[in-house]
Amino acid sequence: MPQNACELVLRGLDGATPLGFLAALGLARVLRARPETPELALAWTADDGGWVAKLRSAQPLSQTRILDALEQALANDLARHPARLYERLRDANGLDFTALRREARATDRAEADFLAAIASNLAPSDATSQLQTTRRDYHLGNIASILQRTQREHLRRTLFQPWDYADPLDNQSLRLDPSEDRRHAYQWRQPSGDPERAQRGGMLGANRLALEAFAYFTAWPVGGKLKTLGFTGSGANDTRWTWPLWAPWTPVELIPSLLALAPLQDDPIAEGDRRQLRQMGIVAAYRVRRIVVGKTPNFTPPCRVA
């Protein structure tokens, strides 16, 4: 990349939170697919005591250019998004994995990559990605609402300013933010039917971008379940997800390799592995547990592990 490449800090995308991290990856994935940004790199920088995303491109970067690109690239209809594969998986006739793989091309892998993250032809049809934290019966409806309702202003607030959580949660959330773990014992109102959920508590733009990051998290069948890249464990009490943050500029194409780094999954991470991660440019790693409250999965608040 030329030395006069453009850089832009995205102060809304806090990599120490699961939703912020996924939104950054989703943004990078969408922009990298655009012809005007053939070279794109992502890194993390210290800001106000946290780690926020920053982009680097050989082409001009600005808030307006990014928002324009997202408006053009992001589908607002389920029929035009790879998430429609959820519907085909539920159909009585199932989904022809082989045919979809044949249709995939090096320049257009959106559906094949998304499918590889949410299902396997060697796993039961009701097996779900460990990254999915909405209930199975709500998941597709929430995705459809997110696609339809996200506007330019939601994306601007997500990317360029500290999050205000001013968007409704009802029917338009992927439940990737630990703040959505709202148990009865900790709430003034009963969580189901809480009128506040219809008014505020979420970041719609972040959920929309995070959906685009799902394709990075390949899943594979193990014992009738799906194991997801970056996760360890499989039960309600031992499943956790660990993700890295890196300081060197990293081409978007290399992100899956960083997500798959084996030393991140140790508990605790050995000092020798910590040194190895630092030498690779990993400046921090965060971990959440995936728990189930009633019928609903949740992520716990993140803790730094490296």
KOLTOR-571051 format. One record per residue (C-alpha): x, y, z. Coordinates in steps of 0.25 Angstrom, whole numbers, m for minus. Layout:
! KOLTOR-571051
+-------+-------+-------+
!     u !     v !     w !
+-------+-------+-------+
!     X !     Y !     Z !
...
+-------+-------+-------+
END
This chain:
! KOLTOR-571051
+-------+-------+-------+
!     u !     v !     w !
+-------+-------+-------+
!     0 !     0 !     0 !
!     6 !    14 !    m4 !
!    12 !    22 !     8 !
!     1 !    33 !     5 !
!   m10 !    24 !     8 !
!   m22 !    29 !    15 !
!   m26 !    26 !    29 !
!   m38 !    27 !    37 !
!   m41 !    25 !    52 !
!   m55 !    19 !    55 !
!   m57 !    24 !    69 !
!   m71 !    17 !    71 !
!   m65 !     3 !    69 !
!   m59 !    m2 !    82 !
!   m52 !   m15 !    79 !
!   m53 !   m19 !    94 !
!   m68 !   m22 !    92 !
!   m73 !   m34 !    84 !
!   m83 !   m25 !    76 !
!   m73 !   m14 !    74 !
!   m62 !   m24 !    69 !
!   m72 !   m31 !    60 !
!   m77 !   m18 !    54 !
!   m63 !   m14 !    50 !
!   m61 !   m27 !    43 !
!   m74 !   m26 !    36 !
!   m70 !   m12 !    31 !
!   m57 !   m17 !    26 !
!   m63 !   m28 !    19 !
!   m73 !   m20 !    12 !
!   m63 !    m9 !     8 !
!   m53 !   m19 !     3 !
!   m63 !   m25 !    m7 !
!   m65 !   m11 !   m13 !
!   m57 !    m8 !   m26 !
!   m53 !     6 !   m21 !
!   m46 !     0 !    m9 !
!   m38 !   m12 !   m15 !
!   m27 !   m10 !    m4 !
!   m32 !    m9 !    10 !
!   m26 !   m11 !    24 !
!   m31 !   m12 !    38 !
!   m24 !    m9 !    51 !
!   m28 !    m5 !    65 !
!   m23 !     8 !    73 !
!   m23 !    12 !    87 !
!   m34 !    23 !    89 !
!   m40 !    28 !   102 !
!   m35 !    16 !   110 !
!   m41 !     6 !   100 !
!   m37 !     0 !    86 !
!   m44 !     6 !    74 !
!   m44 !     1 !    60 !
!   m37 !     9 !    49 !
!   m36 !     7 !    34 !
!   m25 !     9 !    23 !
!   m28 !     9 !     8 !
!   m20 !    14 !    m4 !
!   m33 !    21 !    m8 !
!   m39 !    33 !    m1 !
!   m46 !    30 !    12 !
!   m56 !    39 !    19 !
!   m69 !    38 !    27 !
!   m77 !    42 !    15 !
!   m70 !    32 !     6 !
!   m72 !    21 !    15 !
!   m86 !    24 !    18 !
!   m89 !    25 !     3 !
!   m82 !    12 !     0 !
!   m90 !     5 !    11 !
!  m103 !    11 !     6 !
!  m100 !     5 !    m8 !
!   m95 !    m9 !    m3 !
!  m104 !   m13 !     9 !
!  m116 !   m21 !     5 !
!  m129 !   m16 !    12 !
!  m137 !   m28 !     7 !
!  m136 !   m42 !    13 !
!  m138 !   m48 !    m2 !
!  m125 !   m41 !    m6 !
!  m116 !   m45 !     6 !
!  m109 !   m58 !     9 !
!  m117 !   m59 !    22 !
!  m129 !   m64 !    13 !
!  m121 !   m78 !    14 !
!  m127 !   m79 !    28 !
!  m141 !   m81 !    21 !
!  m136 !   m91 !    11 !
!  m129 !   m99 !    23 !
!  m143 !  m100 !    30 !
!  m150 !  m104 !    17 !
!  m155 !  m118 !    16 !
!  m146 !  m120 !     4 !
!  m134 !  m115 !    11 !
!  m122 !  m108 !     4 !
!  m113 !  m114 !    m7 !
!  m100 !  m111 !    m1 !
!   m92 !  m117 !   m13 !
!  m100 !  m108 !   m23 !
!   m97 !   m96 !   m15 !
!   m82 !   m99 !   m14 !
!   m81 !  m101 !   m29 !
!   m88 !   m87 !   m31 !
!   m77 !   m81 !   m22 !
!   m66 !   m73 !   m30 !
!   m54 !   m66 !   m25 !
!   m60 !   m53 !   m28 !
!   m74 !   m56 !   m22 !
!   m73 !   m65 !    m9 !
!   m84 !   m57 !    m1 !
!   m94 !   m69 !     0 !
!   m84 !   m80 !     1 !
!   m76 !   m73 !    12 !
!   m89 !   m69 !    20 !
!   m94 !   m84 !    19 !
!   m81 !   m89 !    24 !
!   m83 !   m81 !    36 !
!   m97 !   m85 !    40 !
!   m99 !   m99 !    35 !
!   m92 !  m112 !    31 !
!   m98 !  m124 !    22 !
!   m92 !  m133 !    33 !
!   m99 !  m127 !    45 !
!  m114 !  m127 !    48 !
!  m122 !  m116 !    42 !
!  m125 !  m110 !    56 !
!  m110 !  m109 !    59 !
!  m107 !   m94 !    61 !
!   m94 !   m86 !    61 !
!   m88 !   m83 !    74 !
!   m88 !   m68 !    70 !
!  m104 !   m68 !    69 !
!  m109 !   m63 !    82 !
!  m124 !   m60 !    78 !
!  m134 !   m71 !    80 !
!  m136 !   m80 !    68 !
!  m150 !   m76 !    67 !
!  m147 !   m61 !    66 !
!  m134 !   m61 !    59 !
!  m139 !   m60 !    44 !
!  m150 !   m50 !    48 !
!  m140 !   m41 !    55 !
!  m130 !   m41 !    43 !
!  m141 !   m37 !    34 !
!  m145 !   m25 !    43 !
!  m130 !   m21 !    44 !
!  m128 !   m21 !    29 !
!  m141 !   m14 !    26 !
!  m140 !    m3 !    37 !
!  m125 !     1 !    37 !
!  m123 !    15 !    31 !
!  m111 !    24 !    28 !
!  m112 !    31 !    42 !
!  m112 !    17 !    49 !
!   m99 !    14 !    42 !
!   m93 !    28 !    45 !
!   m96 !    27 !    60 !
!   m90 !    13 !    60 !
!   m77 !    17 !    53 !
!   m73 !    31 !    57 !
!   m78 !    34 !    71 !
!   m78 !    27 !    85 !
!   m90 !    18 !    85 !
!  m103 !    24 !    91 !
!  m111 !    11 !    91 !
!  m123 !    20 !    86 !
!  m129 !     9 !    77 !
!  m141 !     0 !    80 !
!  m137 !   m14 !    84 !
!  m150 !   m21 !    80 !
!  m149 !   m30 !    68 !
!  m137 !   m23 !    63 !
!  m125 !   m29 !    70 !
!  m115 !   m41 !    69 !
!  m113 !   m40 !    84 !
!   m98 !   m39 !    82 !
!   m96 !   m28 !    93 !
!   m95 !   m33 !   107 !
!  m104 !   m22 !   112 !
!  m116 !   m30 !   106 !
!  m114 !   m40 !   117 !
!  m126 !   m35 !   125 !
!  m130 !   m45 !   136 !
!  m142 !   m44 !   144 !
!  m134 !   m42 !   157 !
!  m126 !   m30 !   152 !
!  m138 !   m22 !   146 !
!  m148 !   m12 !   151 !
!  m158 !   m18 !   141 !
!  m160 !   m32 !   136 !
!  m151 !   m33 !   123 !
!  m162 !   m39 !   114 !
!  m172 !   m28 !   111 !
!  m163 !   m17 !   117 !
!  m167 !    m4 !   109 !
!  m153 !     1 !   109 !
!  m149 !    m9 !    99 !
!  m158 !    m3 !    89 !
!  m151 !    11 !    91 !
!  m136 !     9 !    94 !
!  m125 !    m1 !    98 !
!  m119 !    m5 !    85 !
!  m110 !     0 !    73 !
!  m117 !    m4 !    60 !
!  m105 !     0 !    51 !
!   m96 !    m9 !    59 !
!  m105 !   m21 !    58 !
!  m106 !   m18 !    43 !
!   m91 !   m18 !    41 !
!   m88 !   m30 !    50 !
!   m97 !   m38 !    42 !
!   m87 !   m37 !    30 !
!   m76 !   m42 !    39 !
!   m83 !   m55 !    41 !
!   m77 !   m61 !    29 !
!   m63 !   m60 !    35 !
!   m67 !   m70 !    46 !
!   m67 !   m83 !    39 !
!   m74 !   m95 !    47 !
!   m71 !  m110 !    46 !
!   m79 !  m122 !    51 !
!   m75 !  m128 !    64 !
!   m83 !  m138 !    71 !
!   m96 !  m134 !    65 !
!   m93 !  m119 !    68 !
!   m86 !  m108 !    61 !
!   m73 !  m103 !    66 !
!   m70 !   m88 !    62 !
!   m56 !   m82 !    59 !
!   m51 !   m75 !    71 !
!   m60 !   m83 !    81 !
!   m56 !   m94 !    91 !
!   m66 !  m103 !    99 !
!   m80 !  m107 !    94 !
!   m88 !  m108 !   107 !
!   m97 !   m97 !   114 !
!   m86 !   m95 !   124 !
!   m73 !   m97 !   117 !
!   m74 !   m89 !   104 !
!   m66 !   m77 !   102 !
!   m61 !   m68 !    90 !
!   m48 !   m61 !    90 !
!   m44 !   m51 !    80 !
!   m31 !   m43 !    77 !
!   m28 !   m28 !    74 !
!   m16 !   m25 !    66 !
!    m8 !   m12 !    64 !
!    m1 !   m14 !    51 !
!    m9 !   m11 !    38 !
!   m14 !   m24 !    34 !
!   m21 !   m27 !    20 !
!   m35 !   m31 !    22 !
!   m32 !   m44 !    15 !
!   m23 !   m49 !    27 !
!   m34 !   m46 !    38 !
!   m39 !   m61 !    38 !
!   m24 !   m65 !    41 !
!   m24 !   m56 !    53 !
!   m37 !   m61 !    58 !
!   m32 !   m75 !    57 !
!   m19 !   m73 !    65 !
!   m18 !   m86 !    75 !
!   m11 !   m79 !    87 !
!   m24 !   m70 !    89 !
!   m32 !   m82 !    93 !
!   m23 !   m86 !   105 !
!   m28 !   m84 !   119 !
!   m20 !   m77 !   124 !
!   m12 !   m72 !   112 !
!     3 !   m76 !   116 !
!    13 !   m66 !   117 !
!    21 !   m72 !   105 !
!     8 !   m71 !    97 !
!     6 !   m57 !   101 !
!    20 !   m53 !    96 !
!    17 !   m60 !    83 !
!     4 !   m52 !    81 !
!    11 !   m39 !    84 !
!    22 !   m42 !    74 !
!    11 !   m44 !    64 !
!     5 !   m30 !    67 !
!    m7 !   m35 !    76 !
!    m8 !   m24 !    86 !
!   m20 !   m30 !    94 !
!   m30 !   m42 !    94 !
!   m43 !   m42 !   100 !
!   m52 !   m53 !   104 !
!   m67 !   m55 !   107 !
!   m75 !   m67 !   112 !
!   m87 !   m72 !   104 !
!   m98 !   m75 !   115 !
!  m112 !   m79 !   114 !
!  m123 !   m72 !   122 !
!  m136 !   m79 !   121 !
!  m137 !   m82 !   106 !
!  m128 !   m70 !   102 !
!  m113 !   m70 !   100 !
!  m105 !   m58 !   105 !
!   m91 !   m53 !   105 !
!   m85 !   m49 !   118 !
!   m77 !   m36 !   119 !
!   m64 !   m37 !   113 !
!   m51 !   m39 !   121 !
!   m37 !   m37 !   116 !
!   m28 !   m49 !   115 !
!   m16 !   m44 !   108 !
+-------+-------+-------+
END
